[in-house]
Amino acid sequence: MLDFTEASLKKILTRYNVALEKEMTPEEAAEELYPKDEFVYPIAKAIFEGEEDDVIEGLQAAMDAGQNPITLIDDALMVGMGVVTKLYDDGVIFLPNVMMSADAMLNGIEFCKENSETAPVTKGTVVCHVAEGDVHDIGKNIVTALLRANGYDVVDLGRDVPVDEVVASVIANKPLMVTGTALMTTTMYAFKEVNDKLVEKGLKVPFACGGGAVNQDFVSQYALGVYGEEAADAPKIADAIIAGTNNIAALRDKFHKH
């Protein structure tokens, strides 16, 4: 009878100079992505680990060494969050990890602001909400955390938001994008009302929608709709808009499955 135990296979592979591929842990994968700068490294690592106190400690050490607090937002905090985003996109870590890292990073940003005389430059503003009649806000909370973690100001309208309140917020805040989430099929039709009122007022702002009740075919039915299958799509869509892809058709071509 042939012996195909792990030990025997290792002997065979070793004999023929074939290396077994070792599956890396999330920590090992992150270690390969951290910048090697003596000040940035501990901050980026603390972001990945979601250790808020260690983030502040690392920032303080960098500031004591003469580094600009606002510069540290891009050069350290965003770099650390970039490691988290990369590993999330690769399926190495999951949303709870991202949420902890985002909280640690946001605390770091506040610390940098408190220690600087100038305000950081944000990428832009995004209005986020849960559809009218829907009280399920976990998806929206993840979207807002990821947007903030990627350098956007977020106007969080909360859950069960009346259509007119969404439209009023767009008028008041002039966002580069609106997001909406819906978990209940009975509430997702509020998105069409939001869309129609925005179009009626000449506000052709991309309207990124997602959630358990929503699919691409539904979102594609209205003029401003762009479908986001996952929460992580929100900052990617916002980044695309910043980069110049602000035409609805172009955004759909980039993010919709064909």
N, C-alpha and C positions, 0 to 999 in steps of 0.2 A: 504493500500500500504506500502511495507517495505521501511524503511529509511536506505539507504546504503551510506549516506554522510560520509565524512572523520571523522567528529566529532563523529557520532554514532559508526563507526567502532572502533575508539580509545576507546570509553567507553566500548564496548564489550570486546576488547582485554585486557584492563586494569582490568576489572572485573575477567577475567579468567587468570590473571597474564601472559599474552602474550605480549611481548614488540615489538613494531614496530621497524624494522631496520632502522636506520637513515643513509641516504646516506651522506658520508663525502665529504667535499669540498677538492680540491687538496691541499690547504694550511693545512687543518687538517690532511690529509693523510701524508703529508711531515713532519709535526710536530711530528708524532709518530716515524718517522725514523731518525730524527736528533740525532747525538751523544750529550750527555749531558755535555761534557767537556766545561768549560767556554770560552775557546778560539776557539775551533773547531765549537761549535754551531753557533755563529754569521756568521762565514765564510760559513759554509754549507748552512745556511738559505739564505745568500746573493747570493750564487751560484744558488739555486733553484729559487730565485726571479729575477735573471738576473741583479742584481744591481752591476755594476762593481766598483763603488766608495766604496760601502760598503764592497766588497770583499777586496779591498786594505786596507781599514781602519781596517778590522779584522785581516788581515795578519800583518799589522804594529804593532797592539797591541800585537799580539802573539810574534813577533820578539823583541819588547821592553821588553817583559817578559822573554827573553832569549831563545826562541825556534828557532831551526835551520830552515832557509828559505827553504832549499831543502827538509828537513823532512816534512815540512808543505805541500808540493805538494802532497805527498801520504797520510799524516795523516789528512789533512783538505780539500784541493781542490778536490782530487779524491773521498774522502768520500762524499762530497757535490754532486759531479757529479753522484756518485753511487745512491744517493737518486733520482735524476732526471731520471736516466736510469731505475730504478725499477718502478717508477710511469709511465714512458712511456711504458714500457713493459706490465704493468697492464692496459693500456688504460685510465689512470687517467688524463694524460696530453698529449699534442700533439707536433708535430715537431717544430712549432714556439717557444714553450717553451724551447725545447731542444736546439735549435739554440742560443737563448738568453743566456741560462745557459752556453753553451759551450764557447761563446764569453767571458763571465765574467770569466770563469775558465782559459781560455787561457791568458787573461790579468793578472790574478793572477799568473800564471806560469812565465810569463815574469818578473813580479815584484819580484818574488822569485829569479829568475836567476840574476837579477840586484843587488840584495842584498846579493849575496853569492859568495864566491871565488871558489866554485866548481860547476860543471855542473850536472844537474840531470841525472840519468840513465834512458834511454827510453827503452820501451819493444822491439822496432825494427822498421824497415823502411817498408813502404808500398808505392808503386807507384800507383797513381790514374789518370784516364783519361776518357774523353768522346770519343766515337768512331769517327774515321775519317769520315768527312762529316756531323757530327751531332753537332749542336751548342747549344743544350739544356743542360745546365749544372747545373740545380737546384739539380737534384738527386746526381750528383757528389759532389756538394758543401756540401750537407748534409752528405754524406759518409765521406768526409775529415774532417768535423767538429767533427763527432762522433769518428772517429779514433784518432784525436788529443786529444779529450776530454778523451779518454781512455788510453792515455799515449804513443801513437805511433808517430814517426816522419813520416810526409807525404811529398812525392815528388808529388806535384800537377802539372801535365802537362797541365791542362786546357781542353778546348773543341776542337773538330775537330782536333784530334791529329793523324798525319801520323803514320802508322803501324811501320815504321822503327824507328821513334822517341821513341815509346814505348819500342821497343826491345833494343835500345841503352841505354835507361834509366835503364832498368833492368840490363844490363851489367855493367853500371857505378855505380849503387847504391846497387846492391846485396840485393834486398828486400826479406822479408819473404813471400810477397804476392803482386800480382798485382790486381787492380780492374778496371773494365770498365763498363760504363753505356751507354745505347743507348735508345733514345725515338722513333727513326724512323726505320721502318723495312728495309728501303733501306740502312741503315748504319751498322746494327748489324753484317753483314757478315765480317766486318773488324776484329771482334773478332777471327774468324777462321784463318785469315791471321796472326794475332798476335800469336795465339797459334802455328801455324805450324812453324813460324820462330823461336819461342822460343825452340820448340822441336828439330828443325834442328840444333840449336846451343848447344843443350844439357842442356838447362836451364829449369829444371823441377820444376818451381815455380808455386804454385797454382794460378789460374787465376779466381778470383771471379767476376762474371758478373751479371748485373741486369738492370732494367729500363723498361719502358712501352712497348718497342718492344720485349723484351726478355722473354723467358719462359724456364722452366727446361729442357724440351725435347731438345730444341735447344742447350743449354749450354752443355748438357750431350754428345753431338755428338763429341766434341773434347777433346783431351787427358788430358789437364790441367784444363778444365772447372769445376767450382763449382758455382752453382746457389745461388744467394742471393735474396730472394723475396722482402725484405725490406732493406732500408739503414742501419737500426740497426743491420742487420745480419753481416755487414762488421767487426766491432770490435769483434763480437762473433766468427767469422771464424778465425780472427787473433789470438784471445786468444786460440782457439783450436790448432792452429799451434804451438804457443809458448809452450802449454802444451804437445806437442809431437804428435798431430794428423796431421802430415804433408803429409801423403799419400793421394793421390787424392781420391781413392776409399773409404778410411775411412772418409774423409771430406764429400763426397757425402752421405755416409750412415748416417752421423750425421745431415746433414742440408737439404738433399733433401726429399721431400715427396714421400712416397712409395705407 
